[in-house]
Amino acid sequence: MKITRIFLLSVAAICLSASGASAQQVKTDYDRGANFGQYHTFSWEKVKTHDPLLVDRIKSAVDGALAAKGWTEVASGGDVSVVAIEMTQDQERLNTFYDNFGGGWRWGGFGGFGESTTTPEVYKVGTLVIDLFDTKTKNLLWRSSASDAISSNSNKNIETLDKGVRKMFEHFPPKS
């Protein structure tokens, strides 16, 4: 009986710690009719963020990702105009902890879970959206977004930003 209780508590702890870790979500879409082979240069149109420190960090991450794909940044008039928007929102997660798992198996199922305590946890999620527009036609060519929980550690947030941008451009440019 004591072994069962320890086992169940261990499983509950593992599940709770796994649910606490957020996985970065990246979504990408693009104009299926666009010929990405004709684009080789890009210029920044706008970076919109609530934190001015993020402007250069976002630009640096995107510049590096596009340079790795053979694209060149020009001050203005590039083949593609880049727009980046960063936003945050509060999310809520409910954490439930069980104690006194009850007296074992009984007719009709497990003998009860005892008492539980549920506490809400509010955390911030940051989302970065990158749009690439054909500079001449102003048509949206490509959009990608990355979302993840924001840490109180600035270095960790920079690592998360860089990782998200790398994931966003992992399969860029799309094959025609």
PyMOL commands that set and color helices and strands:
alter all, ss='L'
color gray80, all
select helices_A, chain A and resi 2-20+36-38+53-68+154-168
alter helices_A, ss='H'
color red, helices_A
select strands_A, chain A and resi 25-30+41-48+72-73+80-99+105-106+109-110+115-134+140-149
alter strands_A, ss='S'
color yellow, strands_A
deselect
rebuild
show_as cartoon
